[in-house]
Amino acid sequence: MKSQFIFQRNSESDLPVAAAGDGCFLMDTDGKAYLDGSGGAAVSCLGHSDSHVKNAILAQVESLSYAHTSFFTSAPAEQLAARLASYAPGDINRVYLVSGGSEAIEAALKLARQYYTEIGQPERKHIIARHQSYHGNTLGALAAGGNQWRRQNFAPLLIETSLISPCYAWRDKREDETEGDYGLRVANELETEILRLGAEQVMAFMAEPVVGATSGALCPVPGYLARIREICDHYGVLLIFDEVMCGMGRTGALFACDIDGVMPDIITIAKGLGAGYQPIGAMLCRDYIHDAIEQGSGFFHHGHTYLGHPIAAAAANAVLDRLVDDGLVETVAEKGAYLKTRLQSVLGQHPHIGDIRGRGLFIGIELVASRTDKTPFDPALNIAGKIKQNALAAGLACYPSQGTIDGKFGDHILLAPPFIISNDEIDMLVARLHDAIKTSLPT
């Protein structure tokens, strides 16, 4: 329906009305069922009817719905923080609970800045990120990202961010390079940029371990993140990993950076932490960062009304029960391998499918006008938009996007289905996606 009062993201939207959810499916008010092939935006990792999470929410509503964190803490928030600290890499033991991904990024950026003022290095102010990165839509998070399409209307309001190349081997690796050589080359751009800005003035480098919305499950080559870590250590720069989309089991490990064996200084999570049942996110940091503030001013100059919300925290604890205690994260790699195999079998030789990539149940499909030279489609064709609409018509919700290469050129599809998806449902997903692609692409 075309909404009369809701301020829609797209004023031309004529959207079906979601009425119910069951397992991996959403149903609209006309009774049509849609297989949720992207978990919304990589959110619904448990599907839409998990009784354990729903019961935890109901139980928490009965006892305590809200208490402001300037007056109280709460048992669900304390429990959630303790569990996340126990699961996080190394000495990442301090947890700041927020309401979503953009809030988590804002908290990370402000913590990084305050950390340096607390330790007597107030000249550190520069943020370095990567072209085509996306870290959220609030002004600080938007400024930290490198997606030009999202930034362009708000550029006068954004703080300056330096950008280096992404790790995009499928397009950018030279023929005479190994993956290792390529990874070192693009990682070393960070060192070059730090030196250009002045090493004593750089605050942080921010990146998604596996890039989600803007590039479609773009994975680092082996050794890339380890070299990034070395450079940050050498110049005293904080390494921030944005795992809002790729974390909480989506790539096959609860924290995506564990797969590469690289520990950041600050990490952000959201989306899968609440699995869509409650809005929640978190910023986690290493002990030494927290200790600098505790032993300095003692006060983090940041806060939101719904920090550590008891109902959201109770929901997230129940989500972790399912992900960790019930072993759902352990199933992600196998199911992801099956999904990728089926995609390769059905779409791998399609003349307009360039690359099928990703980790776990986080899969990207890059679309091209020509497989031979990887030429992208003309953006005016709106390939991603057509696939989204034709997939919905076929009963599949997926996440196509434009601007994969530079914010304007390139189309991809992101798949991030619930972790409870069955092989039969994966087969259904691939079949419906194939039909949508066939209908949408030029012959």
Buried (B, 14 or more C-beta within 10 A) or exposed (E): EEEEEEEEEEEEEEBBEEEEBEBBBBBBEEEBBBBBBBBBBBBBBBBBBBEEBEEBBEEBEEEBEEBEBEEEEBBBBEBBBEBBBEBBBEBBBBBBBBBBBBBBBBBBBBBBBBBBBBBEBEEBBBBBBBBBBBBBEBBBBBBBBBBBBBBEEEEEEBEEBBBBBBBBBEBBBEEEBEBEEBBBBBBBBBBEBBEEBEBEEBBBBBBBBBBBBBBBBBBBBEBBBBBBBBBBEEBBBBBBBBBBBBBBBBBBBBBBBBBBEBBBBBBBBBBBBBBBBBBBBBBBBBBEBBEBBBEBEEEBEBEBEBBBBBBBBBBBBBBBBBBBEEEBBBBBBEBBBBBBBBBEEBBEEBEBBBBBBBBBBBBBBBBBBEBEEBEBBEBEBBBBBBBBBBBBBBBBBBBBBBBBBBBEBBBBBBBBBBBBBEEEBBBBBBBBBBBBBEBBBEE
